[in-house]
Amino acid sequence: MNNILVTRSSMPSFEEYCDEIKDIWDSHWLTNMGNKHKELQKSLEDYLGISHVALYTNGHLALENAIAALNLPKGGEVITTPFTFASTTHAIVRNGLVPVFCDIKEDDYTIDTQKLEKLITDNTVAIVPVHVYGNMCDVEEINRIAKKYGLKVIYDAAHAFAVKYKGVSSACFGDASMFSFHATKVFNTIEGGCVCFKNDAWVQLLNDMKNFGIHGPESVDFVGGNAKMNEFQAAMGICNLKHLSTEIEKRKKVVERYRSRLEGVEGIKLSAIQENVESNYAYFPVVFDGYKYTRNEVFEKLAEVGIGARKYFYPLTNSFECYRNYPTAGTDKTPVAQHMALRVLTLPLYADLALEDVDRICDVILG
Ligand SMILES: Cc1ncc(COP(=O)(O)O)c(C=O)c1O
């Protein structure tokens, strides 16, 4: 029996990638916003229907820069959720801001907007919600709250590339959205990411931020870092974008098979199918709550037969050692998130996962 990994990166054929990178050999232009970079940026702006895309070497630095671009007062409070990857909380803290953890909804694991408003204080400056697993946050309610209190909104949309809400790309909400193009994502540039935004003034700002703060040949305006996407990454993106709709179609079939096997089983809870949302089928989280096996037992049973699953997201970021001394930390403040973190498992999911393998995985879970 073959082992099954939790994920497997999408790749074009070897020949297709070689063909795409051929002109990099002719130009000797490897990085610093070359032709591949420009081409991918334009293709993504068109694909996403957003006025501006800034490409990054990874999603984390894209998120850090998007938050930095808001120029928020140091020590300001940013409301976010702990049911996410370390990157979300770290990006806030590395900007000198204080994360305030809001609980999540039970059905789709996104920020609970009913609890959000109660966390707003005079020090609140922004909201960083997460479209976790590609599930869309309640963008309309978040927009209403942000307007009412004059708050900025940056979406961590790392999981939500190609997701649409009411026909509009997930790239288009808030002040900006960040996508991750990490190897494990639905669309990858090996490592990579981007910020999507509408504010024209940010084009130059983000360009300078990811390039050491260098504004012109002889002017360095601020202390920037280096987060430029290189030409090989962009070439991978150009190739992968061409196959994206096929990849998503295949993922959909895998998800449908999982649902047909696991839906309605007592003690097993699947993520809600969101209304008005076109999914990218990025992840398949399953919550074991009152099931005959605990989450950890299922994890072990799968591991014993060579099947990888992930306790994603466990532990919560508000229980990380590095945030131990933050008064806002502590899982007791986010009971629903903690409940889910102790019970959730994401099952193997990638475009080429055979339906027979999905059956095998389900047989182990149900057995
Ligand atoms: C929710 C979330 N935010 C941010 C990131 C960071 O993205 P990257 O790995 O591209 O730096 C990830 C990465 O997996 C993520 O899952």
The ligand as an ORCA input file, in Angstrom:
! r2SCAN-3c Opt
* xyz 0 1
  C      -3.256     31.431      7.304
  C      -1.866     31.643      6.788
  N      -1.342     32.880      6.818
  C      -0.116     33.135      6.353
  C       0.683     32.144      5.812
  C       2.062     32.469      5.348
  O       2.258     32.220      3.992
  P       3.672     31.746      3.425
  O       3.921     30.344      3.836
  O       3.525     31.898      1.939
  O       4.706     32.689      3.972
  C       0.186     30.844      5.751
  C       1.026     29.788      5.181
  O       0.759     28.663      5.057
  C      -1.115     30.576      6.261
  O      -1.617     29.339      6.255
*
